């Protein structure tokens, strides 16, 4: 087995930028502006600085300026937690419909979940050599962030394809109907006795795995 070779930082950055431009991070029914800001910061730290979408957020991210109604002011609580990633918030798309708005230009839609799927993660990963093969048994495939990130980087089925990774609201996660609209599930193998992660943590883990996948020559 050939050892993996770490790519030079500039090459890795270019690869990460190319791949991240095709990944849409979707926050579904997010209730707290602080979480939107924290997610923006997580994405910035991992080089995924674009394509943040808020689907039916429970707050107003943009507030119209008093002196200029056409200007958009970022919600102060989101701006505070975003730290140096306010530019990501300024480019964030706000949408209200799943169909068309979220998945209209995406070939793959992946739903992040920590529900009972975690118990079957190892079994599913072993049988899911690829997205295509996994779907042959009529089961929605389940992937860890590491496996799916490597697939996006190395699998020809994902080449030049847009991907939406959807994260559910802080309490309860994605609904059954929302999960039914996904082509695959993304689940983080946490401690089954305490699987809870806050929203920004989950996005950070996913974004980290995408960045790591682009930093090895054998995966590019």
Secondary structure, DSSP 8 states (H G I E B T S, - for coil): -----B--HHHHHHHHHHHHTTEEEEEES---HHHHHHHHHHHHHTT--S-EEEES-SS-SEEE-SS-TTSEEE-HHHHHHHTT-HHHHHT-EEES-STTTTTTT-SEEEEE--SGGGGGHHHHHHH-SSHHHHHTTTS-EEE-HHHHHHHHHH-GGGTT--EEEEE--TTT-S-HHHHHT-SEEE-----TTS----HHHHHHHHHHHHHHHHTBGGG-
